[in-house]
Amino acid sequence: MLAQSAIGALTFLRTVPNMVACVACLATYLGVHRSAALKTVRELILAGRILCTYAKCVMCEQRTPVIRLRRRPSHLDSQMEARRAALGTGERIRG
């Protein structure tokens, strides 16, 4: 389960163009200090929801380390569909 600040960060990233922003802009959006924003980023990285790269922030237009949403690999989508189908039939899910 993600913290409320992490859910807010994901919402923020979904609303900005290209889903890319720096930690300073994230902190401003969340209304917290940079250290709290970094803890949120850490939580989301460990959860596999975002990744960090070096690029231009779409909000402040500075070239800096930025966070971006991580796309789910397509093979995971097919695995999830198989799991959903198994749940619908009452079949036991392994693995």
C-alpha positions as CSV (number, residue, x, y, z in Angstrom):
1,M,0.0,0.0,0.0
2,L,1.4,3.4,-1.0
3,A,1.4,6.4,1.3
4,Q,-0.9,9.3,0.5
5,S,2.1,11.5,-0.7
6,A,3.1,8.7,-3.1
7,I,-0.4,8.5,-4.6
8,G,-0.3,12.3,-4.9
9,A,3.0,12.1,-6.7
10,L,1.6,9.5,-9.2
11,T,-1.4,11.8,-9.8
12,F,1.0,14.7,-10.4
13,L,3.1,12.7,-12.9
14,R,0.0,11.6,-14.8
15,T,-1.1,15.2,-15.3
16,V,2.2,16.7,-16.5
17,P,3.2,16.4,-20.2
18,N,5.4,13.3,-20.9
19,M,5.0,12.3,-17.3
20,V,8.4,13.8,-16.4
21,A,9.2,16.2,-13.5
22,C,12.0,17.0,-11.1
23,V,12.0,16.5,-7.4
24,A,11.8,20.2,-6.7
25,C,8.6,20.6,-8.8
26,L,7.2,17.5,-7.1
27,A,7.9,19.0,-3.7
28,T,6.2,22.2,-4.7
29,Y,3.1,20.3,-6.0
30,L,2.9,18.3,-2.8
31,G,3.6,21.3,-0.6
32,V,6.4,19.6,1.3
33,H,10.1,20.0,1.7
34,R,12.6,18.5,-0.7
35,S,13.5,15.8,1.8
36,A,9.9,14.6,2.1
37,A,9.6,14.5,-1.7
38,L,12.8,12.4,-1.9
39,K,11.3,9.9,0.6
40,T,8.2,9.7,-1.6
41,V,10.4,9.2,-4.7
42,R,12.3,6.4,-2.9
43,E,9.0,4.7,-1.9
44,L,7.8,4.8,-5.5
45,I,11.1,3.5,-6.9
46,L,11.1,0.6,-4.5
47,A,7.5,-0.1,-5.5
48,G,8.5,-0.2,-9.1
49,R,6.1,2.6,-10.1
50,I,8.7,5.3,-11.2
51,L,12.2,5.5,-12.4
52,C,14.8,8.3,-12.4
53,T,16.6,9.7,-15.5
54,Y,18.6,12.7,-16.4
55,A,16.5,14.9,-18.6
56,K,14.7,18.3,-18.9
57,C,11.9,18.9,-16.4
58,V,8.8,19.9,-18.2
59,M,7.7,22.2,-15.4
60,C,10.8,24.3,-14.6
61,E,12.7,23.4,-17.9
62,Q,15.9,22.7,-16.1
63,R,18.1,19.8,-17.1
64,T,18.3,17.8,-13.9
65,P,17.6,14.3,-12.6
66,V,13.9,13.7,-13.1
67,I,11.3,11.1,-12.2
68,R,9.0,9.5,-14.7
69,L,6.3,6.9,-14.6
70,R,7.5,3.4,-15.4
71,R,5.6,1.6,-18.1
72,R,4.4,-1.8,-17.4
73,P,6.0,-4.4,-19.8
74,S,3.5,-5.9,-22.2
75,H,4.3,-9.5,-21.0
76,L,2.9,-8.5,-17.6
77,D,-0.4,-7.4,-19.1
78,S,-0.9,-10.9,-20.6
79,Q,0.0,-12.5,-17.3
80,M,-2.5,-10.3,-15.5
81,E,-5.2,-11.2,-18.0
82,A,-4.5,-14.9,-17.4
83,R,-4.8,-14.3,-13.6
84,R,-8.0,-12.4,-14.0
85,A,-9.5,-15.2,-16.2
86,A,-8.4,-17.8,-13.6
87,L,-10.1,-15.7,-10.8
88,G,-13.3,-15.5,-12.8
89,T,-13.5,-19.3,-13.2
90,G,-12.6,-20.1,-9.6
91,E,-9.3,-21.7,-10.6
92,R,-6.5,-21.5,-8.2
93,I,-3.7,-19.1,-9.1
94,R,-0.1,-20.2,-8.7
95,G,2.9,-18.2,-8.5
